[in-house]
Amino acid sequence: MIPTMILFGAVLGRWWRLTLVAGTIGWPVLLLLADIPMSPQGLAEAAALGLANTLAGVLVHQAVLKLVRIVRSRRHAIVQPQ
């Protein structure tokens, strides 16, 4: 189930603030919908894990986005020299 949240963050990482909030709230909700009994402390831990896993995916997305921007800017500089 952890890869689900990482993939969620990686796919929607462009809108990282909203994605992190959704991952933090969504993971405990998914666990509750799966009828997994949880204490209030367990819900808080699930929210923290949802945030951490979503953050990992968002960081991957942002790193790829930065890499693409660097490659594009270098290619543009090569095509149109100053």
N, C-alpha and C positions, 0 to 999 in steps of 0.2 A: 504494500500500500504506500510505502514511502516514495517509490518512484513516481507514483501518481501525482504527488504534490510537487516534486521536482519538475516533472513534465509540465504541470500546470504553470509553474513559475517561468519555465523556459519558453513556453508558447506565448504567454501573456505578459512577458517581462517588459515590453515596451511601455506599458502603463503600470509601472512598478508599485506605486503607492496603492492603487486600487487592488492590485494583485496580492500584495502583502496583507492587506486588510481582509480580503476575501479568503485567502489561505488560512489566516489566523482564526477566522470565524467558521470557515467551511469545514475544516478538518474535525473539530469536535462535533459539529452538526452531523457530519457523515457517520461518525462513530455512534452517535445517539440513534440515528436512523437505522443503523445496523443492529440495534437492540443490544449493544454492549453496555452492561451496567457500569456506571462511572460515578465516583464521588466528586464533590466540587473540586478537590485538589487534583483528581484525575483529569477533570475537564480543563483546568488551568495548565496542566502538563501537556495535554493534547494540543491546546492552543499554542503553547510554546514550541512544540515539535512541528506543528503545522506551519508556524512562522519560519522556523529554521529551515525546513525542507523547501518551502516556497522561495525563501531567500536564496537558497543554493541555485535553484532554477533561474531566478531573476538575474543573479550574478553571471550565470552562463550566457543568458540572453544579452545582457549589457556588454559582456566581453566580446561576443561575436559581433554585435552592432558596432562597437568601437573599432574592431579589426576591419570590418567592411568599410567604415568611413575612412580609415587610414589608407587602405588599398585604393579606394576611389580617389582620394586627394592626390596620392602619388601618381596614379595613372593619369589624372587630369594634368598634373605638372609635367609629366613626360610628353603628353600629346601636345600641349601648348607651352613651349618653353618661353622664358621671359626674356 
